[in-house]
Amino acid sequence: MQTYLEIHRRKILKEIKEIEREIRRLPEGSLQVHVNKKYYRWYHEKNGQTKYLPKKEFNVARLLARKQYLLLRKNYLLDQLYSINHIIDACLDSKIKLDEFISSSRFSALLQSTIPQNKQINNWNKQSYETNPNYKSQLTFTCPSGNVVRSKSEVFIDMALHQKSIPYRYECKLLIGDREFYPDFTLIHPLTKEIIYWEHFGKMDDADYANKAMAKMKLYHSAGIIPGKNLIITFETKDRPFTFNDAMAALVQYGL
């Protein structure tokens, strides 16, 4: 999940792109405004030449003034961006160490009484839940964590989650309206306690499979389960198999 600074950083980057897009549509050159007693005279500087703008060219002067404002606004945003990047970089190492310590299974039992979120996570882990009753015979891959899953790719996901000490439920029942779904993995964020779903689609080169996957994603979206917010999606094809590094990269992308 993203911190306030990261969200603000994304907003700044978006505004900078919008400013650059608008500037490209504005006239070339810059505006000079000279004061002549109680009047203002507008001049258009372009390619080393200066041209007087009469009142009938008010719109040109207005657009050039807008351009000057946008350039100053962009410089201000770039300064903000530099400061935010500096703060994020300065805090990153210590944040990683703190997150790893809090979420580490080696210390969780010792921290239950002193850090409320650890107690909440442990309670979540202890709760029973309904699993997928279908195709039990396909649960043939044993993970290093001891869990049993349906594919080698899901083993990689289990390994990544276990390595980062992220609690999860495998194929936990999810109700959307009156329909039952069993997302591959249901995670609880070690710090924010948000519930995050992870769906891995392993046959995306199969047209029928891919269509069903997209239909599921559309239904998830209608229920507020959205990629980039509370849903991790990973894919693979025969030519592009899923790897442990892919699983780790997906977690890093989501700030986990």
C-alpha angles and dihedrals in degrees: 000000000000126000123229091258092052092049091048089048091055091050091052093049090049092051092048090054091049091050092050090049092052094045090057089060095051127089119278119253131030141277127249120191119200125189117228106184103295095345133083122222120202123214128188114215114200133156092350094308129108122214127188114236114214121207091267088066092056091126092058090051090047092052092047090050088050089051092052090050091050092050091052091045090051092052090050091051092047089054089051090048092051091052093047093048090050092051093046092049092047092051099039100086095047092044091053091051092048094047093048092049095048094046097041115118088214092068104024095094091051093049100048095099096042103041113048095202092062090056090050092051093048090050089051090050092052095051116103119234139186115259132199107288093195129095096000089166089069092065094100107130116089115205126215086249089060095251119128120225140172104250146024089247090058088051088059090051091049090049092051093048092045092049090053092043092238112157117228145170119224117228093343114183115260122188119209107178105313094331125101123221132178110205112204093242133010112197134191114213108240093224110023095034089222117153112240126187125212122200121183117197110201105180106046092146087067107088096208092047091048092050091051090048092053091047089054091050090051091053091046089052091054088056093052095259100132133174111250092022110056103338130078115199125190129177143192141181134194090265094043110041121191118253139193089253089056090054092049091047091053091055093047090050089057093047093252 
